[in-house]
């Protein structure tokens, strides 16, 4: 069974869903604006290296040279408030907001100049008098790529479509120059891919030092009298998730045939703190194109199209928003065999109404190769602790 959508339609759906999710996420971070609002703006510059994870990056491109370096500039609008909400207390007064990224891979003919819009969350690791160390997470969408084209851009196996996921995980140390100005330096890992919606999709993986200048419009909140979070209401949950995506085997990455993948995840979670729950369960999926023919067309629809996995899934809880991680292994898989291939899940979901959630995950193998984007709706059966 084909996925039923052409690629243009899928891209539009993906774009609308991602922007909606980003908007919901920022709404979930909103504070009481009747209280003082501590806002700021930051400029963040990266100059780093491209990790050689695919032939295009290693030098099989139109330039005939490895892609070694990149640079980028981000502008971020940020907020940090002294514990107006419980989640701010739980995460020891983080900063949060949104940003715009502009990148340069020194190969504009094949990659263009990508632009990304993302949400950002900075969680403090340690604070001293004038120093602070933060971990920072950024998640959003990137566009304005020069992507694969069989005629004009035939070597670009890294970026197959006009939009990709943007993911940045880093750590930054800040020094307080004045009451309103901070100087920061850090290190981050950055990933671009579209989760297999449009192949080829080998993706880009980068790491770099970063330098940041942050200005606080109204100074910083006083953190000396912030109350610690009380023990919030907790529960153990049975989580049921229906997922759907679009898939294509890597060996057929230059074909135009894409097939649906859908399934059910059943995971039991134990909440171990205000901020963390850990679950274990199973993923059962049906890949319509798992046994595709050598020419890339669909094969017979049999039980061989089912995959079964066992997964351990830690999650970070931020009010109604959840940051999802997962480490699994395929116990049943036609191509990877049984208990041979680990897989990973990384994503976000937001509770929209009485234990019902919407989310999106990237499903990957070997931490680098995306299998598919897993759009999902979930329901939690809760047992209060």
N, C-alpha and C positions, 0 to 999 in steps of 0.2 A: 504494500500500500504506500503510495507516495504521500508526502506530508500534506498535500492539498493546497499549499501556498507557493506562489513564485517568490524568488529571492527579494524582489523589490517590496512586496507586501510584508515579508518577514522583517526586513530592515525597518519599515515604518512602525510595525507593531513593537519591535524591540526598542526603538527610539522612544516612542510614547510611553511604554512601560517603564523604561529606565528613568526618564525625566519625572514621571509620576512618583516613582519610588524615591528619587532624590528629594522631591518636594515633601513627601510624607515624612522622610527621615528628618528634614530640617524642621518640620512642624513638631516632630517628636522631641526635638531639642529646645523647643521654645520655653522661655521663662516668663515670669510675671512682669510685664512691661510697666506696671505701676510702680515697681521698685527700680532702683538705679540700675541702669544698663551700662555695663563696662564693655565697650566695643573697641576694636582695634583693626589695624590693617598691616599686612606683612608682605614683603617682597622676598622671594626665595629663588636663588640661582643655583643650578646644578651643572657641573661639568664632570662627566663620568665615562664609563666604558660600556660597550655593548658586549654581552656574553655570547660567544660563538656557539650557538645551539642549533643552527641549521645551515644548509649549504649557501643560501642567499647571503647570510651574514658573513660566512667564512670566505666569500669572494666569488661565488658563482652568481654574479650580477652583471649588469651592462657595463659598469665601470671596470670590472675585472679586478677589484681590490676588496680586501676585507673591510667591513664596517666596524671600526674600532671605537669611535668616540661619539658622544652626543652632548648637547647642551640644552638647557631649558630655563625658562623664567616663569614663575608662578606669582600671581597676586591673590592674596587670601583676605577675606573679610571674616573676622573672628569675634567671638564673645567669650567672656569668662566672668562668672558671677559667684558670689560667696555662699553657695549652698541654698539657693532659693527652692530647689527641688531635691527629692530624695536621691535621684540618680547622680546629681552633682556631688552630694556628700559621699556617696558610695565610691566614686572615682576621684575623691580627694581634690575636688574643684578643677576639672579639666577645662581646656578651651575647645571650642567647636565652631563650625561655620561652613563656608563654602569657598571655592577658589576656581581660578582659570589658569590653565597651563598652556604654554606655547613651546614646542620643541623643534630642534634642528638636528638631523642626523648626518649632515654634510653630504647628502645625496638627494637633493630635492626632486630630481627627475624621476626617481623610482619610489621615494617615500613621501615626498612633499614636505609640508610644514604642519605637523599635527597640532590640533588644539583640543583641549579637554576641559570639561566642566565637572567638578567633583565636590563631594562632601568631605569634611575633614574633622577628625577627633584627635585631640592631643591629651594623653593621660600622663600625669606626673609620676615619675619613678622615685625621684628624690629632690628635695628643696633644701638649699642652704641660704645664707644671708643674701648674697647678691647673685647666686648661681641657682640654676634649676635644670634638671634632666628630665626630658619628656620622651615617651614613645608616641609616634604619630601614625595614624591610619588615614589614607585617602582612597575613596572609591567613587568612580563616576564613569563617564563615557567620553571617548575621544573620536574626533572626526577630522575632516580636511586631509585625509590621506591620499597619496598617489598609490593606488592598490593594484593588485594583479590584473593584467589584461593580456589576453593571449596574443595580441598583435603589438600593442604599444608598450607593455610592461611585462614581458613573458617570464622574466627571471625572479620576480618578487613572490617567493613562496611564503614569505613571512606574514603579509597582510593581504587578505583576499577580498575584503569589502571596504565600504566607505566609512564604517564605524567599528570601533572596538571597545572592549572594556578597558578601563584605566584603573590600575591598582598600584598603590605606593605604600610600602611599609618601611618606617624608618625610626631613627632615634636622633634627637637634637638636644644639645646643651646650650643654654642661654646664659648670657651675662647681662646684668642690669646696668646700663650706662647711666640712666637717670630714672626718675619716677615714671616717665612716659616712653622711654626708648630702651629696647633690648637688642643685643647682638647675639646671633646664634650660629652654631656650626654643627653639622651632623653627617650621618651616613644613611643611605636609603637604598632599597631594592624596588625596582619598578617593572611592571609587567603590562604588556599590551597583547590582547588576542580577542577574537569574537566568539570563542567557545565552540567553534566549528559550524556556525551558521552559514558562513560563506568560506569555502576553501578555494585555494590553499590557505592554511591557517597555522603555520609553524610558530607564529608569534615572535615578539621581541622581548628580551629580558635584559635589564640594565642594572648597574649599580654605580653609585657615585657619592662623593662628598657633596655637601650642600652648605650654602652660606645664606643667612637670613637676617633681615632687618625688620623689626616689629615696632610699630608705634601704637601706643594706647591713648585714645582720644581723651578719656577722662581719668587717666591713671589706672591703677590696678585695684582690684578689691582687696580689702584687708582680710588676710587669711589667718590672723592670729586668734580670732574668736570664732572660727568655723566649728560648728558642732559635728561630731562624728555621727554617721548614720546609725540609727537604731536597727535592730533586727527586723527587716521587712517581712511581709507575708511571703511564705515560701510554699512550694508544692512539688511533689513528684508527679510526673506527667507521662501519659501514653500519647505519643505524637503520631498522628496519621497524616501522610503527605502524598498528594497526587501531583506528579510531575510530568511535564511535557517539553520536548525540545525537537531539534532538527539535527540529523546525523548523516555523516558520510565517512566511509572508511578512508584511511590515509592513503592507501594504495590507489584510490580512485579520486585523489584530491583535485585533479584537473578536469574531471567530468562535471556536467551540469545537473546530475541526478542527486537529489537530496531526499532522505526518507525520515519519516517520523520515528520518534522514540518516546515511549510513555510508560509510566509505571507507578508503583506504590512503595512507599517507605513506611516501616513501622518501627518506632524507636521508643524505648522506655528511658526517661530521664530522671536523674536524682539531682535535686538542687543542693549544692554543697555550701553556697554562700549567697550573699545578696547579689553578687556579680557573676556567678558561675554555675552552670549546670552541666552534667556529663551524662551522656546517653549511650546505649548500645542497642543495636537492632539489625534489621535486614532491609536490603533494597532489592526489589523485584522489578525488572524492566523488560519491555518487549521492543527490540530493535528491528524495525521492518527491513532495514538494509544490511543486517549483520552478515547474511550469506549472499550478498550481491554477486552477480555473475562477473566474469573477467572484463566484460565491456562496460561495467558499471550499472547495468540495469538490475531491476529487482529479481531476487531469486525466489524459490518456493517459500510459502508462509507455513512454517512448521514450528514444533516445540523448540527446535534449535535456535530460534530467534530470541528465546528467553535468556536473560542473565539473572543470576542471583548473587548477591554480595552480603558480606557481614561487615558492619561498620561500627567504629567507635567515634562518637561525635561530641566533642566539647563545644560549648556555646557561651558567649559573653552576653550578659543581659544588661540592656540600657533602657530602662523603662519599658515601653512597648516595642522597642527595636531590639533585634537579636542579631549578633554577628556569628556566623556559622562556620565551623571548621569540621573536618571529617577525615578519618583514615580507615579505609576499608580494604578488603581483598575479595576478588571474584572467586566464589566457590563453584560457580557454574558459568562457563563462557565458551562459546563455540571456537573462537579464534585464540583466546589466551589460555585455554585449557582450565583445569580446576585447581584452585589454590596456588596459582602460579603468578598472577598479576595483581599487585596492589593498585588502588585508585584513591583519589583525594576529592574532597568537596570543599568549596570555599564560597561563601555568599552572605546574603543578608535577607531578613524577612521582618515584616511589620504586622503587628496584631491590629486588624481593622475593626473587629467587632466580636466581643464575647468569645474569646479563644479561637477565633477564625483569623488566619493570617495569609498574607501574600508575600512571595519572595522570589528571589532568583539566585541560583548557584552556578558556579563553573565546576563541571565534572572533568577531572583530568587524570592522566596516568603519568607516573614518573615525575610528578610535580611540574612538568614543563609542557606536556602535550595535551591540549584540551580535547575532550571527547565531545561534549555538547553543553549548551546553556540549558539549565534545568529550571524553567519557569514553573512555579508551584503554588498550590493552595493547600493550607494545612489546618488541622483541627487538633486542639489539645484536650484530653480528658484529664482533669486535675484531681489530685488528692492533697488537700491542704495539710501542711506539717505543723 
